[in-house]
Amino acid sequence: MREWARVQWSITIVLIPLLLVLFQQISVVSPIANAFAIPLVSFCVAPLALLLIIFPLELIAALAHEAVRLCFALLEWLSALPGAVWQQHAPVLWTIPFAVAGVALIMLPRGFPGRFLSVFLLLPMFVIRPAGPRVGELWLTVLDVGQGLSAVARTANHTVLFDTGPDYYGWSDAGRSIVVPYLRGEGISQLDLVIVSHDDIDHAGGTAAVLSAMAAGQVVSSAVTGSYLDGWSSSTPCRAGQAWTFDEVRFEMLHPDAASYARDDIGDNDRSCVLRIESESGVVLLTADIERRSERRLLRAGNPRLSADVLIAPHHGSATSSSEQFVAAVRPKLVLFPVGYANRYGHPHPAVQARYRSAGARLMRTDETGAVIIMFDQTGTEIVTWRERKRRYWHKK
């Protein structure tokens, strides 16, 4: 038992840097799980399975099945315990070599001088957090969720999530597989505001997963009730005129107006929340899935605040949006199309792309760049794509 405990301790310690780099989490209960799962499978399930090959009897199969069922029941109970998993930010790059050295020091034979220093070598991996925006700065990350939208707006002390990405038709969703892991990797443990622009599957499909994993100060949506917001009746309607300031960065809702909620002739797309974010160095306009009808409504209002440096293209660049008048009013320097690779809708439409190019805008699309990080800081605007930051050999055509 002492030898087994030593092996488990060694495995757990050695894997800490690797698990934090790859998954930003460590199973605290894994030694306990291994204590019963490994013997149960090794000395019960595997022998019964081999015996079943020689004697194909239902009784042997039933015994093996019950052993597996018991094992999984215990594992599920164990994983549901509070604090079963340690989760944190992705380690800062320079802390990783120190952590590896610390692990190597711990593994040295007892009595080796200086082993206590391993604690100080491991500590930076846990306490040094990734860099974030300062007061007055805005960092916007448009995640690559396929055919859908999810964007994270960060200020010095606040985080706003705009849409939660698609539900991948029941087997998974972007909230669980992309949004939450990204937030945790950045060291974000709670959200000040979640905006669900409307109740379409590609914008709201990950809502349940996000709200289950992250504490949210407030949920705002144009779909007050709906399939993706069921269970969160505390959500409030988004409407033009709502405004607030986080760390000297101003957030303002431009659409829809309060009267639109009483009209049945306005669809979900045209009732999408439209958010404007203004920092010291630039302005972002997030338009969700509005189409030409809503664009005309915004233009009729004569809102001078439509002008923006960065535009998240309406309705993924569909032919039913981005009218010439709207493009002229916004005058974006950068247009970002959140689209899925080879999507069946043909987004973004060639005519829409040509319209923005004629207006002098730079075009980017998430199916080509991966996630796009736009940092409005005191020195100006910096744009980083995920495929530039995390380049892999298979990205080259």
N, C-alpha and C positions, 0 to 999 in steps of 0.2 A: 504493500500500500504506500509505503514511504517513497519507493522508487517510482511508482505510478504518479504520485502527487508531484514529484520533482519534474517528471516529463511534462505533465500538464502545465505546470508553472512556467517551464522553459518555453513551451510552444506559445502560450498566451503572451509572454513578454516579447518574444522574438517577432511576433506578428503585429505588434502595436503600430510601428511606423507604416508598414505596408497597408494595413486596414484603414488607417486614417487617411493615407494618401489616396487610396482607391475608392473608399466608401464613406469616409468621414464618420465612421462608427465602429465601436468595439463591443462585442457581446460580453457582458460581465458574467453571465450565467453559463457560458460555454464549458468551463471545467465541470460544473455540476451536470450539465447535459451529457457530456462525454462519459461521465462516471457511470451512468446507467445505459446510455444508448449504445456505446461500443461493446460492452459485454453482452447486452441483449441481442444485438445483431450477430455478433461473432459466435456466441455459444448457443444461440437458440434459433434465430431466423435462418441463418445460412445453413446449419446442419439439417434443419427440417426441409429446406428447399432442395438440398442435395438428396436427402432421403426420398423426397417426393418423386425424383427422377426414376429411382429404382422401384419404389412402391407407390404408384399413382393412386393413393387413397384419399378420399375426401376429408377424412379425419386429420391427416397430416397437413393438408392444405389449410384446413380451418384453424389448426393450432398455429401455423406460421402466420396466417392472417391476423389472428388475435394478438400475437406477439407484436406485430408491426403496428396494429391499431393502438395497443397499449403504449407503445413507444411514442407514437405521434401525439396521443392525448397528453402524455406527460410533457412532451416538448412544447406543445401549444400552451399548456398551463404555465410552464416555466417562462416562456417568452412574453406572456401577458403580465408578468409581475412588474410592479413599478421599479424603474431603474434597471431593467434587464439589459438595456443597451445604452452605452455611453455614446452620445452624438455631439458633434462639435463642428467647427469650421474646418475647411481644408487647410492643412499645415502650410505655413509660409515656406517658400522653397529653401531658404538658407537654414531653416531649423531641422530639415530632414537629415543631413549628414551628422549633425550633433546628436540627434536621436538614435541613429544607427550606431554611433560610437558609444552612446550610453547603454544600449542594449548589449553590445559586445562586452562592455565592462562588467555588466551584471552577470553575464554568462561565464566569466572567468572563475577559476576555482576559489573556494572559500579560503580566506586568509591572504588573498592577493591585495597588496596595498592600493588604496585609493578607490576601492569599489563604491564607496559612498558618493563619489563625484558623479556617478551615473544619474542620480536624481536631478542634479543641476543640468546635465546634458539633455535629459528628456523634457525638462520643464518648459523650455521655449516652445516646443511643438504644441503644448496645450494652452499656453497663456498669450503668445504673440498672435494677434488677430490680423487678418488681411487688411490692407489699407482701404479706407473708405473716403467718401467726399467730405469736404470741410464746409463750414457755415457759408451759405450763399452759393454752393456748388450743387450741381445736379448730375447724377449718373443714371442713365437710362439703358437698360438691357432689354432688347427685344429677343426673346428666346426662340430657338428653332424647334417649334412644336409640330412641324408638318403643315398641313392645310388648316390653319387656325391662327389664333393670336393669343399671346401672353407676354406682357411687358412689365418689368420691375423698375419703378422710379425710386431712387434713393437720394435722400439728403443726409446731412450730418448725423441726425438722430432719429430719422423717420424713414419708413418704407411703405410705399403704395404699390399694390399689385393691380394692374389693369388687365382683366380677363385671365382665364385659367387654362386656356388651350382646349383641345378636343377630347371627347370621349372616343376611344378607338373601337367603337361598336361593341362595347361590353367586356372585352377581354383585358383592357387596360385603359388608362387615361393619362393625359399629359400632366395633370396635377400630381399624381403619384410618382410618375416615372421621370419627369423633367423639372417641374416647377419647384416642388418641395426639396429634391436633392440640390438644386441650384441654390435655393435660399439658405439651406443648412451649410452648404459649402462656403458661402459668403459670410457665415457667422450670424445670420439673421434668424432669430428664434421666435419673433412675433411680428405681425403686420399691423400697422396703424390703420390702414384702410384697404379694403378689397372692393374694387369696382368691377362688377359683371355687366358689361355694356348692354347685353341682351341675351335672350334665352336660346340661342342657337347652339347646336352641339359642338361646333368648332371654336366657340368662344367661352362657353360655360361648362363644358364637359368635365373639367377637372376640379370644379368648385367643391364638391363634397370631400374629395381627398385633401385639398388644401386646407379647408376649414376644420377637418378632423385632425390634421397634423400640426396646424399653426393657430395660435391665439390671434384673433382679429379684433381690433378695437371697434370697427364699424364695417358693415357691408352695405354697399350702395348699388342699385341696379335699376334698369328700366323695366325689368321683369320682377315685380314685387313678389309674385308667387309664380311658381313654375316648376317643371320637373327637376331642374338642376339647383333650385333654391329651396326645395321642400325641406322642412326641418329648421330653416333659418328665417323664421317669420319676423325677426328683428330687423331685416334689411329695410332700407328706406329708398324711396324713388329718387333717381338722379333727375335734376331739372336745371334749366338755364338759370344762371344767377348765383348758384352755390359757389362759394369761394372760401379759401383758407390759405394760411401760410405756414410752411414747415421750414424752420431754419433759414429764413429770408428767401425762400423759394415759393413763388405764388402758384397755387393751383386754382383753376376756374372751370366750371362746367358751362359749356356753351349751348348744349342741346341735350334732351328735348325740352320744350316748354311745358309748363304744368297742364295746359289745356289739352295737349296731345293724348294724355292718358284716358280722356273721356271719349276719344274718337275711335270707332271700330274700323275706319277705312285706312288707318295707318298701321303698317305691318311692323314686325319685330325689327327688321333691318333699319327702317327709317325712324325708329324710336331709339336707336342706339345712343348710349351716352357718348358725348364728344367732350374730351378733356383737353384743356390748354395748360401747359406748364411753362412758367417763365422764370429763368434764373438770370444771374448777372451776365452770363456769356451767351445765352441763346434761348430760343423758344421752341417747344415741341408741341405738335398738335396730333392727338390720337383720335381717330375718327371712326374706329370700329367698322361697322357695315353700312353706314349711311349711303344712300343712293342719290340720284339727281334731285329727287323731290325734296329731300332734307337739305341738300346743298343749296337749292333755290331759297329755302326757308331761311337758312343762315345768311345768304346774300341779301335777301329782302330786309332782314333786320338791320342791315347796314353796319354790321359789327366790325369795327376796324381791327379787332383783336384776332381776326382770322389769319393774319400774316404770321408766318412761322419759318424758322430756319430748318427744322426737321419735320417732315410730315410722314406719319404712318398712313399709307395710301388707303382711301376709303374702299371697303369691300374687296380688299386684296388686289385692287387694280382691275376690277371687272369693267366690262363695257357699259354697264348701267350706272357708272359713277365717274368721278373726276371730269366733270364738264369743263369746257374751256373757260367759262366765267369763274368757276371755283378755283381752277389752277392759277388764273391770273390774280385772284384775290389773295391766295395764300402765298404765292411767289416763294416756294421752298427752295433751299439750296441743296437739300438732300431729301429724296423720297425713298422710303423703305417699304418693300412689298413682302409681307409675311405670307409665304406660299409654300405648298408642299411640292416636292420634286415630281415632275410629270403629272401634276394634278389634272383631273379629268375636266375641270372647268376652263382650262386654258388661261388661267390667271398667271401673270398680269397680261391683259389684252394688248396686242401690238400697238393699236391706235392710242391707247392710254399712255403707253411708254413713250410713243412719239410725241404726244402732247406735252409731257413733262420735259422731255429733252429739248423741245423747241423753246420751253420757258427757261432753259439754262440750268436745270436741276441735274444733280448727280443721282443715278439710280442704283439701288442695291436690292437684292432679294435673298431671303434667308435660305432658300434651297441651294443657293450657290455659295453663300458665305458662312452658313451656320448662324449661331447667335451673333448679334451685333451689339457692341457696347459703345455708347456715345457718352463721353465725359465732358460736361461743360464745367471747366474749372477756371481759376483766376487768370490763366494764361491764354484761354481761348477754348477751342473745341478739339477733342481728340476722338477719333473713331477707330475702334479695334474690332476685327471680326474673329470669331472663335477659330476658324480654320487657319488664320494667321498666327494666333496665339498658341494653338494646339495642333500644329501641322502634322499630318501623318502621310506616309509614303503613298497610300492609296488615293489621296486627294488629287494627285497629279494625273491629268488625262493622258 
